[in-house]
């Protein structure tokens, strides 16, 4: 994983404060939601209760009054048919007016099919009753029959309304139970979340402190590469990163003090700079050969860092052996770092040394690729910009700087000149070398 990807992952994580804020925001949301559901449930139940009181109970009570009024009208019409007294007719008309008033109030609240059937039945009864009053009470049986039909319609209408009331009450009970259940679940979830956040926070901090404490002991014992394995992104992760940086810095200081690469065991930058300065002070011409492996990153991505480290180590041994064979004991080999090496030899040995190093490296490196990749002559990989590319078999480029008396004043100037030459070399495929901007391609 590249450094940029690790950095991106670090930035994508939440800090400890952000985690706490998010957790408490979630708890507040759950608590508020529970309260909202509770209030909404109470409002719904209150609205249902008002609807029942305003409509259902009124209609049921009114149907009872309709029944009593209908029975009273039937009795008064019957008495008129027998006694022929206008007093009974007047009383009938009063009851009729009462019936029609109640019927009108019910119609405002529940004008359904049964209600309309009741109205039609009562109209039929009124006609028969008026016939009785108009004829002086002849043949009251049709009116009796219509009255019974009206009473039956009232009973059916009342029963349907009572059934509807029972359904509303059952639905209200169901909503009440669901509201209570959901409110308790949300409240309990908020409580569980609060406890979980507290436990998680305490556990995270205590665990990280134990890991950092262990890391301090390991560093004190000289294990500078120890990783406390603390996720990055929050304050504790930042502390762990500082801890890791401290370990790396101590390791660097140790390497500087030892003046050798831990992988190749070749002298490091301090020794390289010391040799160059000594050569510059002597005034004798010499060649500085900066060797760099091409397509090493693709190899590392393809075969892994263990195999890549082995190639670096063996390349260092190859270069060291070649320098001893070509240039003798007065030559110097150093490992700048990564896949960069430095060879310091006499000015007349630079070209022959580069030829030998390139020849041996090209033979050596083929042993570290698979047969499939060798047959194809390249491997698929991703460059440092994340773009998929085809990378040729690894090669080596050597930038050679010939230093004559008075041409360079410091090791830094030599390094800069070598960097310029290396930029030109990178434009050419395969292993090659270039001496003071005069390119020689093998």
C-alpha positions as CSV (number, residue, x, y, z in Angstrom):
1,X,0.0,0.0,0.0
2,X,1.4,3.4,-1.0
3,X,2.0,6.2,1.4
4,X,-0.7,8.3,-0.3
5,X,-3.2,5.6,0.2
6,X,-2.3,5.2,3.9
7,X,-2.5,9.0,4.3
8,X,-5.9,9.0,2.7
9,X,-7.1,6.2,5.0
10,X,-5.8,8.2,8.0
11,X,-7.7,11.2,6.9
12,X,-10.9,9.2,6.3
13,X,-11.1,8.0,9.9
14,X,-12.9,10.0,12.6
15,X,-11.0,11.6,15.5
16,X,-11.9,10.5,19.0
17,X,-13.8,13.8,19.6
18,X,-15.7,13.2,16.3
19,X,-16.6,9.7,17.4
20,X,-17.9,10.9,20.7
21,X,-19.9,13.7,19.1
22,X,-21.4,11.3,16.5
23,X,-22.3,8.8,19.3
24,X,-24.0,11.4,21.4
25,X,-25.7,12.8,18.4
26,X,-27.1,9.3,17.7
27,X,-28.2,9.0,21.3
28,X,-29.9,12.4,21.1
29,X,-31.6,11.4,17.8
30,X,-32.9,8.1,19.3
31,X,-34.1,9.9,22.4
32,X,-35.8,12.6,20.4
33,X,-37.3,10.1,18.0
34,X,-38.7,8.1,21.0
35,X,-40.2,11.3,22.4
36,X,-41.6,12.2,19.0
37,X,-43.2,8.8,18.5
38,X,-44.7,9.0,22.0
39,X,-46.2,12.4,21.4
40,X,-47.5,11.4,18.0
41,X,-49.0,8.2,19.5
42,X,-50.7,10.3,22.2
43,X,-52.0,12.7,19.6
44,X,-53.3,9.9,17.4
45,X,-55.1,8.3,20.4
46,X,-56.5,11.6,21.5
47,X,-57.8,12.3,17.9
48,X,-59.3,8.8,17.8
49,X,-61.0,9.4,21.2
50,X,-62.5,12.7,19.9
51,X,-63.7,11.0,16.8
52,X,-65.3,8.2,18.7
53,X,-67.0,10.7,21.1
54,X,-68.1,13.1,18.3
55,X,-69.3,10.5,15.8
56,X,-69.5,6.9,16.9
57,X,-70.9,7.3,20.4
58,X,-73.3,10.1,19.2
59,X,-74.6,7.9,16.4
60,X,-75.0,4.9,18.6
61,X,-76.8,6.9,21.3
62,X,-79.0,8.6,18.6
63,X,-80.0,5.2,17.1
64,X,-81.3,4.3,20.5
65,X,-83.4,7.5,20.5
66,X,-84.5,6.8,17.0
67,X,-85.7,3.4,18.1
68,X,-87.7,4.8,21.0
69,X,-89.1,7.6,18.8
70,X,-90.1,5.1,16.1
71,X,-91.8,2.8,18.6
72,X,-93.6,5.8,20.1
73,X,-94.8,6.9,16.7
74,X,-96.1,3.4,16.0
75,X,-98.0,3.3,19.2
76,X,-99.5,6.8,18.7
77,X,-100.6,5.9,15.1
78,X,-102.2,2.7,16.4
79,X,-104.1,4.6,19.2
80,X,-105.3,7.1,16.7
81,X,-106.6,4.3,14.5
82,X,-108.7,3.0,17.4
83,X,-109.7,6.1,19.3
84,X,-109.8,8.7,16.4
85,X,-108.5,11.4,18.8
86,X,-106.6,14.4,17.3
87,X,-104.5,14.5,20.5
88,X,-102.7,11.3,19.4
89,X,-102.1,12.8,16.0
90,X,-100.5,15.9,17.5
91,X,-98.3,13.8,19.7
92,X,-97.4,11.7,16.7
93,X,-96.3,14.8,14.8
94,X,-94.1,15.9,17.7
95,X,-92.4,12.5,17.7
96,X,-92.0,12.6,14.0
97,X,-90.3,16.0,14.2
98,X,-88.0,14.7,16.9
99,X,-87.2,11.6,14.7
100,X,-86.4,13.8,11.7
101,X,-84.2,16.0,13.8
102,X,-82.2,13.1,15.1
103,X,-82.1,11.6,11.7
104,X,-80.7,14.8,10.3
105,X,-77.9,15.0,12.9
106,X,-76.9,11.4,12.2
107,X,-76.9,12.1,8.4
108,X,-74.3,14.9,9.0
109,X,-71.9,12.3,10.5
110,X,-72.6,9.1,8.8
111,X,-74.5,9.3,5.5
112,X,-73.8,5.7,4.3
113,X,-75.9,3.1,2.5
114,X,-77.5,1.8,5.6
115,X,-78.5,5.3,6.6
116,X,-80.0,6.0,3.2
117,X,-81.9,2.7,3.4
118,X,-83.2,3.8,6.9
119,X,-84.4,7.2,5.5
120,X,-86.2,5.5,2.6
121,X,-87.8,3.0,5.0
122,X,-89.0,5.8,7.2
123,X,-90.4,7.7,4.2
124,X,-92.5,4.6,3.4
125,X,-93.7,4.4,6.9
126,X,-94.7,8.2,6.9
127,X,-96.9,7.6,3.9
128,X,-98.7,4.8,5.5
129,X,-99.1,6.7,8.8
130,X,-100.4,9.8,6.9
131,X,-102.9,7.4,5.2
132,X,-104.1,6.3,8.6
133,X,-104.6,9.9,9.8
134,X,-106.3,10.8,6.5
135,X,-108.7,7.9,6.4
136,X,-109.5,7.8,10.1
137,X,-107.5,4.7,10.9
138,X,-108.6,2.2,8.3
139,X,-106.3,-0.8,7.8
140,X,-103.3,0.0,10.1
141,X,-101.4,-3.2,9.2
142,X,-99.3,-1.8,6.3
143,X,-98.1,1.0,8.6
144,X,-97.3,-1.6,11.2
145,X,-95.3,-3.6,8.7
146,X,-93.3,-0.5,7.6
147,X,-92.7,0.5,11.2
148,X,-91.2,-2.9,11.9
149,X,-89.0,-2.5,8.8
150,X,-87.8,0.9,10.1
151,X,-87.0,-0.6,13.5
152,X,-85.1,-3.4,11.9
153,X,-83.1,-0.9,9.8
154,X,-82.3,1.1,12.9
155,X,-81.0,-2.1,14.6
156,X,-78.9,-3.0,11.6
157,X,-77.5,0.6,11.4
158,X,-76.8,0.5,15.2
159,X,-75.1,-2.9,15.0
160,X,-72.8,-1.8,12.1
161,X,-71.9,1.3,14.0
162,X,-71.1,-0.7,17.1
163,X,-68.9,-3.1,15.1
164,X,-67.1,-0.1,13.5
165,X,-66.6,1.3,17.0
166,X,-65.1,-2.0,18.2
167,X,-62.7,-2.0,15.3
168,X,-61.6,1.6,16.0
169,X,-61.0,0.7,19.7
170,X,-59.0,-2.4,18.6
171,X,-56.9,-0.3,16.2
172,X,-56.4,2.3,18.9
173,X,-55.2,-0.4,21.3
174,X,-52.9,-1.8,18.6
175,X,-51.4,1.7,17.9
176,X,-51.0,2.3,21.6
177,X,-49.1,-1.0,22.0
178,X,-47.0,-0.3,18.9
179,X,-46.2,3.2,20.1
180,X,-45.2,2.0,23.6
181,X,-43.1,-0.8,22.1
182,X,-41.3,1.4,19.7
183,X,-40.7,4.2,22.3
184,X,-39.2,1.6,24.7
185,X,-37.1,0.1,21.9
186,X,-35.7,3.6,20.9
187,X,-35.1,4.6,24.5
188,X,-33.4,1.3,25.3
189,X,-31.3,1.6,22.1
190,X,-30.2,5.0,23.3
191,X,-29.3,3.6,26.7
192,X,-27.4,0.7,25.1
193,X,-25.6,3.1,22.8
194,X,-24.5,5.3,25.7
195,X,-23.2,2.3,27.6
196,X,-21.4,1.0,24.5
197,X,-19.8,4.3,23.7
198,X,-18.5,4.6,27.3
199,X,-17.2,1.0,27.2
200,X,-15.6,1.5,23.8
201,X,-14.0,4.8,24.7
202,X,-12.5,3.4,28.0
203,X,-11.4,0.2,26.2
204,X,-9.8,2.1,23.3
205,X,-7.9,4.5,25.5
206,X,-6.8,1.8,28.0
207,X,-5.7,-0.6,25.2
208,X,-3.8,2.1,23.3
209,X,-2.0,3.2,26.5
210,X,-1.0,-0.5,27.2
211,X,0.3,-0.8,23.6
212,X,2.2,2.4,23.8
213,X,3.7,1.4,27.1
214,X,4.8,-1.9,25.6
215,X,6.2,-0.1,22.6
216,X,8.3,2.1,24.9
217,X,9.8,-1.0,26.5
218,X,10.5,-2.5,23.0
219,X,12.2,0.6,21.8
220,X,14.2,0.7,25.0
221,X,15.4,-2.8,24.1
222,X,16.4,-1.6,20.6
223,X,13.5,-2.8,18.6
224,X,13.0,0.5,16.6
225,X,10.7,-1.2,14.0
226,X,8.1,-2.2,16.6
227,X,4.6,-1.2,15.5
228,X,2.1,-0.7,18.3
229,X,-0.7,-1.6,15.9
230,X,-2.9,1.4,16.8
231,X,-5.4,2.5,14.1
232,X,-4.6,6.0,12.8
233,X,-7.1,8.8,12.4
234,X,-7.9,10.0,15.9
235,X,-5.9,11.6,18.6
236,X,-4.6,8.3,20.0
237,X,-3.7,7.3,16.4
238,X,-1.8,10.5,15.9
239,X,0.1,9.8,19.1
240,X,0.9,6.3,17.8
241,X,2.2,7.9,14.5
242,X,4.4,10.2,16.5
243,X,5.6,7.1,18.4
244,X,6.4,5.3,15.2
245,X,8.2,8.3,13.8
246,X,10.2,8.5,16.9
247,X,11.2,4.8,16.5
248,X,12.1,5.4,12.8
249,X,14.2,8.4,13.8
250,X,16.0,6.5,16.5
251,X,16.7,3.8,13.9
252,X,18.1,6.3,11.5
253,X,20.3,7.7,14.2
254,X,21.5,4.2,14.9
255,X,22.1,3.5,11.2
256,X,24.1,6.8,11.0
257,X,26.1,5.8,14.0
258,X,26.8,2.4,12.4
259,X,27.3,4.1,9.0
260,X,26.0,1.1,7.1
261,X,22.9,0.0,5.4
262,X,21.0,-2.6,7.4
263,X,20.1,-4.5,4.3
264,X,23.2,-4.5,2.2
265,X,25.7,-3.8,5.0
266,X,27.4,-1.3,2.6
267,X,28.5,2.1,3.9
268,X,25.8,4.8,4.0
269,X,25.5,8.4,3.2
270,X,27.9,9.7,5.8
271,X,30.7,7.4,4.5
272,X,29.8,8.3,0.9
273,X,30.1,12.0,1.6
274,X,33.3,11.5,3.5
275,X,34.9,9.6,0.6
276,X,33.8,12.2,-2.0
277,X,35.2,15.1,0.0
278,X,38.5,13.3,0.6
279,X,38.8,12.7,-3.2
280,X,37.9,16.3,-4.0
281,X,40.6,17.5,-1.6
282,X,43.3,15.2,-3.1
283,X,42.7,16.8,-6.5
284,X,43.1,13.5,-8.4
285,X,40.5,12.8,-11.1
286,X,38.0,10.1,-10.2
287,X,34.7,8.7,-11.5
288,X,31.5,8.7,-9.4
289,X,29.0,6.1,-10.7
290,X,25.4,6.5,-9.4
291,X,23.5,3.2,-10.1
292,X,19.7,3.1,-10.1
293,X,17.4,0.2,-10.8
294,X,14.6,0.9,-13.4
295,X,11.1,-0.4,-12.9
296,X,11.9,-1.5,-9.3
297,X,8.6,-0.3,-7.9
298,X,6.6,-2.5,-10.4
299,X,8.8,-5.5,-9.4
300,X,8.1,-4.7,-5.7
301,X,4.3,-4.5,-6.4
302,X,4.4,-7.7,-8.4
303,X,6.6,-10.0,-6.2
304,X,6.3,-8.4,-2.8
305,X,8.7,-6.5,-0.6
306,X,10.5,-9.6,0.6
307,X,11.5,-10.6,-2.9
308,X,12.3,-6.9,-3.7
309,X,14.5,-6.6,-0.6
310,X,16.4,-9.7,-1.6
311,X,17.0,-8.2,-5.1
312,X,18.4,-5.0,-3.4
313,X,20.6,-7.0,-1.2
314,X,22.0,-9.2,-4.0
315,X,22.4,-6.2,-6.3
316,X,24.6,-4.6,-3.6
317,X,26.7,-7.8,-3.4
318,X,26.9,-7.9,-7.2
319,X,28.1,-4.3,-7.5
320,X,30.6,-4.7,-4.6
321,X,32.1,-7.8,-6.2
322,X,32.3,-6.2,-9.6
323,X,34.0,-3.1,-8.3
324,X,36.6,-5.2,-6.5
325,X,37.2,-7.2,-9.7
326,X,37.5,-4.2,-12.0
327,X,38.8,-1.4,-9.9
328,X,40.8,-3.0,-7.1
329,X,41.0,-2.2,-3.4
330,X,41.2,1.6,-3.8
331,X,37.6,1.7,-5.1
332,X,34.5,2.4,-2.9
333,X,31.0,1.1,-2.9
334,X,28.1,2.7,-0.9
335,X,24.4,2.3,-0.6
336,X,22.5,5.6,-0.8
337,X,19.3,3.9,0.1
338,X,16.5,2.0,-1.7
339,X,17.6,0.9,-5.1
340,X,20.4,3.6,-5.4
341,X,24.1,2.7,-5.1
342,X,27.3,4.8,-5.5
343,X,30.6,3.5,-6.9
344,X,33.8,5.7,-6.7
345,X,36.7,4.5,-8.8
346,X,39.6,6.0,-10.8
347,X,38.5,8.2,-13.8
348,X,39.8,5.6,-16.3
349,X,37.9,2.7,-14.9
350,X,34.4,4.3,-15.1
351,X,33.3,2.9,-18.5
352,X,34.6,-0.6,-18.0
353,X,33.0,-0.8,-14.6
354,X,29.6,0.3,-16.0
355,X,29.8,-2.3,-18.8
356,X,30.7,-5.1,-16.3
357,X,27.9,-4.1,-13.8
358,X,25.3,-3.8,-16.5
359,X,26.3,-7.2,-18.0
360,X,26.2,-9.0,-14.7
361,X,23.0,-7.3,-13.6
362,X,21.1,-8.2,-16.8
363,X,22.0,-11.9,-16.4
364,X,21.4,-11.8,-12.6
365,X,17.9,-10.1,-12.6
366,X,16.4,-12.7,-15.0
367,X,16.6,-15.3,-12.3
368,X,14.2,-13.3,-10.1
369,X,11.3,-13.2,-12.6
370,X,8.8,-15.9,-13.4
371,X,9.1,-17.8,-16.7
372,X,5.7,-16.3,-17.8
373,X,6.9,-12.7,-17.2
374,X,10.3,-13.4,-18.9
375,X,8.5,-14.8,-21.9
376,X,6.3,-11.8,-22.1
377,X,9.3,-9.5,-21.4
378,X,7.2,-7.3,-19.1
379,X,4.8,-7.2,-16.2
380,X,1.6,-5.4,-15.6
381,X,1.6,-2.8,-12.8
382,X,0.5,0.6,-11.5
383,X,2.8,3.6,-11.6
384,X,3.2,6.1,-8.7
385,X,0.2,8.0,-10.1
386,X,-2.1,5.0,-9.9
387,X,-2.2,4.5,-13.7
388,X,-2.0,0.9,-15.1
389,X,1.1,0.4,-17.2
390,X,3.3,-2.3,-18.7
391,X,6.7,-2.3,-17.2
392,X,9.7,-4.0,-18.9
393,X,12.1,-6.4,-17.1
394,X,14.1,-4.5,-14.5
395,X,17.2,-2.8,-15.8
396,X,20.0,-0.7,-14.3
397,X,21.0,2.8,-15.2
398,X,24.4,4.2,-14.2
399,X,25.1,8.0,-14.3
400,X,28.8,8.6,-14.3
401,X,30.4,12.0,-13.3
402,X,34.1,12.4,-14.0
403,X,35.5,14.8,-11.4
404,X,38.7,16.7,-12.4
405,X,40.6,19.0,-10.2
406,X,38.7,22.2,-9.5
407,X,35.6,21.1,-11.5
408,X,33.4,20.4,-8.4
409,X,33.7,22.0,-4.9
410,X,31.5,19.6,-2.9
411,X,29.7,16.2,-2.9
412,X,26.4,18.0,-3.3
413,X,27.5,19.4,-6.7
414,X,28.5,16.0,-7.8
415,X,25.2,14.5,-6.7
416,X,23.3,17.2,-8.6
417,X,25.3,16.6,-11.8
418,X,24.6,12.9,-11.5
419,X,20.9,13.6,-11.0
420,X,20.9,15.5,-14.3
421,X,22.6,12.7,-16.1
422,X,20.2,10.2,-14.6
423,X,17.2,12.1,-15.9
424,X,18.5,11.7,-19.4
425,X,19.2,8.0,-18.8
426,X,15.6,7.3,-17.7
427,X,14.4,8.3,-21.2
428,X,16.2,5.3,-22.7
429,X,14.9,1.8,-22.3
430,X,17.0,-1.1,-20.9
431,X,20.3,-1.0,-19.0
432,X,22.6,1.8,-20.0
433,X,25.1,4.3,-18.7
434,X,26.1,7.9,-19.5
435,X,29.3,9.6,-18.7
436,X,29.2,13.4,-18.4
437,X,26.2,13.7,-20.7
438,X,27.7,11.5,-23.4
439,X,25.4,8.6,-23.5
440,X,26.6,5.1,-24.2
441,X,23.8,2.5,-24.7
442,X,24.6,-1.1,-24.4
